[in-house]
């Protein structure tokens, strides 16, 4: 089983590839900070599905689930616990 910290590291590395050296904490809202756009959100959704193997439904496509590394990680763990 993959633990939450593993998800956080992978999510952080993915986001860092798009924010060009900007510093942010795992709890920071990357949308509010202007680091991530709505277009980038779709890339994050694809990353979660393809690279981390978490299947998402239409109801899951809510910005609130993707605003920070912590929220994405928590969301993914809750999805995995349901499956």
Phi and psi restraints in degrees (value plus and minus 20) as a CYANA .aco file:
   2 UNK   PHI    -104.8   -64.8
   2 UNK   PSI     114.1   154.1
   3 UNK   PHI    -111.1   -71.1
   3 UNK   PSI     143.9   183.9
   4 UNK   PHI     -75.4   -35.4
   4 UNK   PSI     -61.9   -21.9
   5 UNK   PHI     -82.5   -42.5
   5 UNK   PSI     -51.9   -11.9
   6 UNK   PHI     -85.2   -45.2
   6 UNK   PSI     -62.2   -22.2
   7 UNK   PHI     -82.2   -42.2
   7 UNK   PSI     -65.1   -25.1
   8 UNK   PHI     -78.9   -38.9
   8 UNK   PSI     -63.9   -23.9
   9 UNK   PHI     -82.9   -42.9
   9 UNK   PSI     -65.1   -25.1
  10 UNK   PHI     -85.3   -45.3
  10 UNK   PSI     -62.1   -22.1
  11 UNK   PHI     -84.6   -44.6
  11 UNK   PSI     -65.4   -25.4
  12 UNK   PHI     -79.6   -39.6
  12 UNK   PSI     -66.7   -26.7
  13 UNK   PHI     -81.2   -41.2
  13 UNK   PSI     -60.8   -20.8
  14 UNK   PHI     -81.1   -41.1
  14 UNK   PSI     -69.8   -29.8
  15 UNK   PHI     -84.9   -44.9
  15 UNK   PSI     -59.6   -19.6
  16 UNK   PHI     -81.1   -41.1
  16 UNK   PSI     -47.1    -7.1
  17 UNK   PHI     -87.9   -47.9
  17 UNK   PSI     -34.9     5.1
  18 UNK   PHI    -132.0   -92.0
  18 UNK   PSI     -29.9    10.1
  19 UNK   PHI    -126.8   -86.8
  19 UNK   PSI      -9.6    30.4
  20 UNK   PHI      26.5    66.5
  20 UNK   PSI      37.3    77.3
  21 UNK   PHI      59.8    99.8
  21 UNK   PSI     -17.1    22.9
  22 UNK   PHI     -87.6   -47.6
  22 UNK   PSI     119.4   159.4
  23 UNK   PHI    -112.5   -72.5
  23 UNK   PSI     115.2   155.2
  24 UNK   PHI    -172.3  -132.3
  24 UNK   PSI     133.9   173.9
  25 UNK   PHI    -111.7   -71.7
  25 UNK   PSI     140.5   180.5
  26 UNK   PHI     -80.9   -40.9
  26 UNK   PSI     -46.0    -6.0
  27 UNK   PHI    -110.1   -70.1
  27 UNK   PSI     -28.2    11.8
  28 UNK   PHI     -90.0   -50.0
  28 UNK   PSI     119.4   159.4
  29 UNK   PHI     -97.9   -57.9
  29 UNK   PSI      83.0   123.0
  30 UNK   PHI     -88.7   -48.7
  30 UNK   PSI     -40.7    -0.7
  31 UNK   PHI     -97.0   -57.0
  31 UNK   PSI     -66.0   -26.0
  32 UNK   PHI     -83.5   -43.5
  32 UNK   PSI     -53.6   -13.6
  33 UNK   PHI     -95.6   -55.6
  33 UNK   PSI     -29.2    10.8
  34 UNK   PHI      58.7    98.7
  34 UNK   PSI      -4.6    35.4
  35 UNK   PHI    -102.4   -62.4
  35 UNK   PSI     -44.3    -4.3
  36 UNK   PHI    -153.0  -113.0
  36 UNK   PSI     116.9   156.9
  37 UNK   PHI    -119.9   -79.9
  37 UNK   PSI     153.1   193.1
  38 UNK   PHI     -84.6   -44.6
  38 UNK   PSI     -52.3   -12.3
  39 UNK   PHI     -84.6   -44.6
  39 UNK   PSI     -61.3   -21.3
  40 UNK   PHI     -85.0   -45.0
  40 UNK   PSI     -50.5   -10.5
  41 UNK   PHI     -79.3   -39.3
  41 UNK   PSI     -59.3   -19.3
  42 UNK   PHI     -86.6   -46.6
  42 UNK   PSI     -55.5   -15.5
  43 UNK   PHI     -85.6   -45.6
  43 UNK   PSI     -57.8   -17.8
  44 UNK   PHI     -84.8   -44.8
  44 UNK   PSI     -61.1   -21.1
  45 UNK   PHI     -79.8   -39.8
  45 UNK   PSI     -66.3   -26.3
  46 UNK   PHI     -82.6   -42.6
  46 UNK   PSI     -60.1   -20.1
  47 UNK   PHI     -79.9   -39.9
  47 UNK   PSI     -67.0   -27.0
  48 UNK   PHI     -79.0   -39.0
  48 UNK   PSI     -65.0   -25.0
  49 UNK   PHI     -90.1   -50.1
  49 UNK   PSI     -69.7   -29.7
  50 UNK   PHI    -101.0   -61.0
  50 UNK   PSI     -67.7   -27.7
  51 UNK   PHI    -105.0   -65.0
  51 UNK   PSI     -53.2   -13.2
  52 UNK   PHI    -124.3   -84.3
  52 UNK   PSI     -24.9    15.1
  53 UNK   PHI      49.9    89.9
  53 UNK   PSI       9.6    49.6
  54 UNK   PHI    -125.6   -85.6
  54 UNK   PSI      99.4   139.4
  55 UNK   PHI    -100.8   -60.8
  55 UNK   PSI     109.6   149.6
  56 UNK   PHI    -130.3   -90.3
  56 UNK   PSI     123.4   163.4
  57 UNK   PHI    -123.0   -83.0
  57 UNK   PSI     147.9   187.9
  58 UNK   PHI     -76.2   -36.2
  58 UNK   PSI     -58.0   -18.0
  59 UNK   PHI     -84.4   -44.4
  59 UNK   PSI     -42.4    -2.4
  60 UNK   PHI     -99.3   -59.3
  60 UNK   PSI     -35.3     4.7
  61 UNK   PHI    -102.3   -62.3
  61 UNK   PSI      47.3    87.3
  62 UNK   PHI    -141.5  -101.5
  62 UNK   PSI     108.1   148.1
  63 UNK   PHI     -73.0   -33.0
  63 UNK   PSI     -50.5   -10.5
  64 UNK   PHI     -79.8   -39.8
  64 UNK   PSI     -47.4    -7.4
  65 UNK   PHI     -98.4   -58.4
  65 UNK   PSI     -31.5     8.5
  66 UNK   PHI    -146.9  -106.9
  66 UNK   PSI      -6.7    33.3
  67 UNK   PHI     -93.4   -53.4
  67 UNK   PSI     -44.5    -4.5
  68 UNK   PHI    -167.6  -127.6
  68 UNK   PSI     144.8   184.8
  69 UNK   PHI     -79.2   -39.2
  69 UNK   PSI     -63.5   -23.5
  70 UNK   PHI     -80.1   -40.1
  70 UNK   PSI     -65.5   -25.5
  71 UNK   PHI     -86.6   -46.6
  71 UNK   PSI     -60.7   -20.7
  72 UNK   PHI     -83.1   -43.1
  72 UNK   PSI     -65.6   -25.6
  73 UNK   PHI     -82.1   -42.1
  73 UNK   PSI     -65.9   -25.9
  74 UNK   PHI     -82.3   -42.3
  74 UNK   PSI     -64.3   -24.3
  75 UNK   PHI     -79.5   -39.5
  75 UNK   PSI     -65.1   -25.1
  76 UNK   PHI     -82.8   -42.8
  76 UNK   PSI     -62.7   -22.7
  77 UNK   PHI     -84.1   -44.1
  77 UNK   PSI     -59.8   -19.8
  78 UNK   PHI     -86.3   -46.3
  78 UNK   PSI     -57.9   -17.9
  79 UNK   PHI     -83.9   -43.9
  79 UNK   PSI     -62.5   -22.5
  80 UNK   PHI     -86.6   -46.6
  80 UNK   PSI     -53.9   -13.9
  81 UNK   PHI     -89.9   -49.9
  81 UNK   PSI     -45.6    -5.6
  82 UNK   PHI     -98.2   -58.2
  82 UNK   PSI     -48.0    -8.0
